[in-house]
Amino acid sequence: MGEMLVRTENGKCRLRMFPARKHQNLLGMIHGAVTLGLIDISMFAALRTLSSGDAGGSVTLELSTQFIGAGQPDRPLDAVVEILRETRRLLFVRGEVVQGDNLVAGFTGIVRKASEK
């Protein structure tokens, strides 16, 4: 996926990637699988930055994604995630993938947190 930056802002986690030629599909847009990879990683970044959970050993239980627009390969791609609810074992999140004001995808997901030892 290349270089990524993560930060928190207004109670949300923003994970930014910088697309390269290898991230494009045959139409020259960001490939959907790259967008899905960014989303999956962003859920664990949210777990790490917005929660007390340990991302190591945690797993994705569910991911629902709605592709809304094309991602442009010449601009950074951001996944912005918020926690909807957290239990002892589960993290429920929702978010958007954006490029500036351009909405690329929306998503919801559930992460099962690592077992406490």
N, C-alpha and C positions, 0 to 999 in steps of 0.2 A: 504493500500500500504506500510505502514511501514515508517521508517525514510527516509527522502529525503534531499538532499543538492542542493542548487542552487548557481550558480555564473555566472558572465559574463566574456567572453574572446573573444577578437578580434571582437567585435561587435555582438557576438552571446550569447545566453543563454544556459547554460548546466544544466540540471536537472538530478541528479543521484539518483537511488534507489538501495537498497541492497536486492536482491531476497532471499526469504526464501522458505521452503518446501511448504507452502500454495500457492505459486505463480507458482507451476509446474503443467503441464498437465499430462496425464496418461503415456506419453512417457518420463517423467523426464526432459522436457525442460520448459522454461518459457512459460506460457499459453498466447495465442494471446490476450485474453481479458485484461491481465495485461499490455501487451505492448501497447494496445490501450488506457488504462487508463493513462499510463505514458505519452503518446503522448498528450492526451487531457489536462492533468495538465500542461505539458510543454508549451502549447500555452498561458496559463494564466500566467505562470512564465515569459514568454517573454514579455507579455503585462505589467507586473509589473516592470520588470527590465530594459527593453530596450525602453520603451515608457512612456509617462506621463499618460497613461490610468489607470483606477481603475479596477482591476480584479473582485471585488465584484459587482454583478449585471450584469456582462458581460456573454454572452452565445456563445456557439459554433454553428455556422450556417452550416458549412461544414467541413468534414474531409475525405480526401482521403488517403488511406494507402496501400503501397505495401510491403507485407511480403517477405523478401529476404533470410533470413537465420534464423536458430534456435538460441534462446537466451539460454545461459548456466546458470544454477541456482547457480553456485559457484563463479560468478564474478559480480561486479556492472554493472548495465545497465544504460546507459546514453541516454537522448534525447537532441540533439543539435539543436537549433532552431534559425532561422534568420527571420527578418521582411523584406518582399519583398516590401510592400507598406502599408502606413497608411493614412486613411482619418479621417475625424471628427468622423465617426461612426463605421468604419470597420478597421480590422487589418488582413492583408494577410501574411501568414507565410509559410515557408517550413523548413523541417528538416530531420534529420536521427536519428535512434536509433542504438547505437553502443555499443560494448563491446571491448574496445581497438581498434584493426584494423578490427574486425569482424563487418560487416554491417548486422544488424538484420532487419531493415525496413526503408523505405523512406516515407515521408508524405508531404502533403500540407493541409492548412486549412484556414478558415475564421472565425474570432471572431467578433461578434457585441459587441461593447463597451457599457458600462452602460450609461444610459441617464444622461445628465448633469442636475443638479437641480438648 
